[in-house]
Amino acid sequence: MIDLRDDLPRELKVKVRSSIHDLISRYGEFYQATEGFKPDENKIVDGALKSFFDDEDGFQEWLKKQPKTNGSSPARTPPAGSAAPQS
């Protein structure tokens, strides 16, 4: 399940295919059925992108080699309730 913790949002306007938009809505229904509340679509998209970037090993290796920029972390962030990765 995607992590839907609060974080400071920044606006990003994108267009997605209608099939992806439908999946975002369906994920909201799934989350409501399993967790008892329906998150807004912004949090679903944010969580899905976070999960995608965290799972993209090539990107994570590249990111570790890059200098830090304001507010960004080069390493994966652990999901809520889990221990930080060991270095």
C-alpha positions in Angstrom: 0.0 0.0 0.0 1.3 3.5 -0.8 2.4 5.8 2.0 0.0 8.7 2.3 1.6 10.6 5.2 1.4 14.4 5.1 4.3 16.4 3.6 4.6 20.0 2.4 2.9 20.0 -1.0 4.1 21.8 -4.1 1.8 22.3 -7.1 2.5 20.3 -10.3 -0.1 20.3 -13.1 0.0 17.3 -15.3 -2.4 15.5 -17.6 -2.8 11.7 -17.4 -4.5 9.2 -19.7 -8.1 8.6 -18.9 -7.3 5.0 -18.0 -4.8 6.2 -15.4 -7.3 8.7 -14.1 -9.8 5.9 -13.6 -7.2 3.8 -11.7 -6.5 6.7 -9.4 -10.2 6.9 -8.6 -10.4 3.2 -8.2 -7.4 3.2 -5.8 -9.3 5.8 -3.7 -12.2 3.4 -3.5 -9.9 0.5 -2.6 -8.2 2.6 0.1 -11.5 3.6 1.6 -12.7 -0.1 1.6 -9.5 -1.3 3.3 -8.5 1.7 5.5 -11.8 3.3 6.3 -11.3 6.7 4.6 -10.8 7.9 1.0 -7.7 10.1 0.4 -7.9 12.9 -2.1 -6.5 12.2 -5.5 -3.4 14.5 -4.9 -2.3 12.2 -2.1 -2.8 9.1 -4.2 -0.8 10.4 -7.1 1.9 11.7 -4.7 2.2 8.3 -3.0 2.2 6.4 -6.3 5.0 8.6 -7.6 7.0 8.2 -4.4 6.6 4.4 -4.6 7.7 4.4 -8.2 10.8 6.5 -7.6 11.8 4.5 -4.5 11.5 1.2 -6.4 13.5 2.4 -9.4 16.9 1.0 -8.5 18.8 2.6 -11.4 17.4 6.0 -10.4 18.2 5.4 -6.8 21.8 4.5 -7.6 22.1 7.6 -9.8 20.5 9.8 -7.2 23.0 8.7 -4.5 25.8 9.9 -6.6 24.3 13.4 -7.1 25.0 16.3 -4.8 22.2 17.1 -2.4 19.9 20.0 -3.4 17.6 22.1 -1.2 15.1 19.8 0.5 15.9 16.6 -1.3 17.3 13.5 0.0 19.5 11.2 -2.2 18.4 8.1 -0.4 15.1 6.2 -0.2 12.8 7.3 2.7 11.3 4.4 4.7 7.6 3.9 4.8 5.8 4.9 8.0 6.5 2.5 10.9 9.6 1.0 9.4 13.2 1.3 10.3 15.6 3.5 8.2 17.7 1.6 5.7 21.2 0.6 6.8 24.1 2.4 5.1 
